[in-house]
């Protein structure tokens, strides 16, 4: 009898531990089932390179001279959080609206308030369409509009955490992409490059494996947070906020910019173009 009691206590303790300390796989599996709502702050990963969309307060030294947008392998960079919101000039979407496949959206970098932005300039490494971050306080122009094109779901379906998707730049019809073939290094970025070993993010005309993206973490708002209880705060419910790391984020405070991480005195980056890439 004592053996059964001890065995039960061991199993019960293991069960409680697993639920109090979820693994990355546990969190990702839970996130995969969630519909994504406007106003959620997301970490977005390229499915081919396994690098995450990233930006920081450093400007290109050529082209648009906008804020750099790259992709990083680390899944814990504070510069890899973007808030999803309705497109420029499109109907306003609130926290109670789910993001739909086919929607025109913008991605605002939470550390700098600039939107992912496409232009007609050539990207510095691959000579594709340059992608930067531009605007102030989340406002720019129509060049920051992207269409979410879902894989395996029809237009109008809810965007789910498990959904892979393309991001098509509305004004140029090109697709957001990144590749391990096009990284920043000493040859094209110099010895003091603040984005050394980051991958270039650009747009290209065709879809392929390098243009597939997926949500892998962030502060994910959910419908259950918007009840009729007027005393409840939709940003103060811990249950539905997940990250691809092993810890839960406290949604009552947005991720803050690391004062030591990105303030290295850099203002712009000059690149040596490689015509053979």
N, C-alpha and C positions, 0 to 999 in steps of 0.2 A: 504494500500500500504506500509506504514511504517513497519507494522508487517511482511510482506513478505520480505522486505529488511533486517530487523534485523535477521529474521530466516535464510536467505541466508548467511549473514555474519557469523552467529554462526556456521553453517554447514561448510562453507568454512574454517573458522579458525580451526575447529576440524580436517578437512581433512589435512590441512597444518601441524598441530601439529603432527598428526599420522605419516606423511611421514618424518618429520624432527626428530621424536623421536620414531623410530620403537621399538616394543616390541620384546622380545625373540622369541615369536611365529612368528612374521613377518619375522624376520631374518632367523629362521630355515626353514620356508616355502620357502623363496627365495633360501636358500642354497640347499634344497632338489632337486631343479630343475637343479643345476649346475653339469656339468661334472668335474671331478677332474683331474687336470693336474700335471705332474711331476714338482717338485720344490715347490709345495704348502706346506705350513706349517699347520699342522692339529692338532686339538684336537679330540681325539678318545675316545668314551665312550663304556663301556661294557653294553649291553642292559639288562642284567638280574640284575646286582648289581647297575646299574646307577652310577658307579664310573668311573673315567677317568684315562687313562694310564698316568703314572707319573714316573719321575726319578729325582735324585739329586746327588750331588757330595759327596756321602757317599758309602763306600764299604762294602760288606758282609765280616764278620769275619771268614767265613768258605766256603767250596765249591770252586767255581771259584775265590772267592775274587774280583769279578767284581763289578761294580757300581750297586747299588740297582735299581730295577724296581718294582714299586708298582702301586696301583690304589687308587685314592683319590675321595672323594665325592664332594669336592669343584669344581666349574666350572670356577674358576678364578685364579688357580695356574699357575704361570709362568713356572713351571717345567713340565707342561703337553702339551708342544708344540713339535711336531716331524715333520721333513721334509721328505716327501716321495720321494724316488729316485730309480733308476734302481738297480737290484740285482747285487751282487758281481760276476764278471765274465760274466755278461750278456750285451747285446748290450746297448750302451749309449742311454738314453732317455732325451730329452731336454724339456724346458719350453713349447714348442709347441706340445708336445705329451700328449695325454690323457692316464690316467691309465686305463688298461683293466682288466676285470675279467679274472683270470688265470695268470696274470703277476707275475713274481718273483720280489719282491721289498725289499728295506731296509727302516727302519725308524730311522732317525738320531735325537737324542735329541739336540735341538738347543742350550741349555745352556751349554752343556759340549762337544758337538761334538762326542759323542759316539753312537754306533748303538745298537738297541735292539738285543740281542744275546742269542742263546740257546746253551746248553752244555749237557754233560752227568752226571753232578752233580745233586744230589737231592735237591729240594727246601727246605728251612729251616722250613716251617710250615706244609705243606701238604705232603711232601716227594714225590712230583711229579717231573717233569723235571724243573730244575732251569732256570730262565730267568734273565739275567743281562744286563748291557750296557757296551760295550767294544769297543776298538779301539782308534785311534787318528785322529782328524780332519776329521771325517766321514769315515775313512778307517779301515777295519778289515779283516775278512776272510769269507769264505762261511757259517759259522755258524750264520751269521746275515741275511741270505736270508729267506724270507717268501713268500708263495704263497697266493694271494688274491682269495678266493673262495666265489663268490657272491651268495646270496640267491635270487632266482627268476629271475636271469639273466644268459644267456648262456656264455660260455667262449668266449672271444673276444669282448664282449659288453663293452661300456664305464662304468666305475665306476661313479655312481652319488652320490650326497650328501645324497639322501634318501636311498641308498642301504645298507642293512645289509650284513655283510660278516664275514667269518671265516679267520683267519690268521694261515696258516699251516706252521710250521717250515720245511723247505725243507729237511734238512739232517736227521731229525728224523721222519718226517711225523706226528708229534704231533701238537696239536692245542692250540693256546694261550688262556688262561682262567684266570678268577679271580672269587672269591666267597666271600660272607659275612661270610661263614663258616670258612675262613682261614684269620684271621687278626693278626696284630702284636700288642702285649699287654705286660704287665709287666711280665707275666709268661714266654714268649718266647723271649722277647727282652730287658728286664731290665727296671729299673726305669727312666733312662735317654735316652730312646729310641728316636732317631730323626724321626722315622717313626711310632710312636705310633698311633694306630687306622687306619693305612693304611691297605689295603688288599694286600695279596700276589698275585703276578702275576707269573704264571707258565705255563707249557704245559702239556697236557694230551692226551692220545691215541685216545679218541673218541670225536665226536661232540655232543654238547647238548646246552641247553639254556645259559649255562655259558660261552660258547665259541663264542657267537655272539657279534659283534662290529659294531659301526656306527660312522661316522664323524659328529661332532656336532658344529664345529667352526674352526677358524683359519684364515690364510691368503690364500685365495683361488684364484689362478691365473686363468684367463679365456682367451679364444681365442681372444676376442675382444681387448685384451691388446696388441696383436702382430700384428699390422697393418703395412702397407708399409711406414708409416711416420717414417723416420729415426731419427727424433728429439724426438719421443715419447719414454718414458722409461716404459717398461712393469711392473716395480715395483712401478710406481707412479700414478696408477689409483685407486681411492678410491671406485669406483662404485661396484666392484665385490669382495670386501674383507669383509668377514662376520665373526662374532664371535657369539657364543651362548649366550653371554651377551648382555646387552641392548645398548652397544656402538660399534661404528666402530673403528677398529684399523687403524692406519696410516701405510700403507704398505711401506712407504719410510724408516721406521726404524723398524728393527726386535725387537721383545720383548727382553728386556734386563734382565739379571739375577739380582734379588733383592739381594743386598749385605748383607742385614740384615736377609734375610729369611733362607738362607741355610748355612751360615758361622758360625756355632756354635761350632767349634773346634772338630767336630766328624771326625774320619778317617775311622773307621770300626765298624760294629755291630756284636756282638757275640750272637748266638741264642742257647737256650736250646731246643733240639728237643723233640717233643711230639709224641711218637710212637702210642698213642691211637687216633690220629687225622686221 
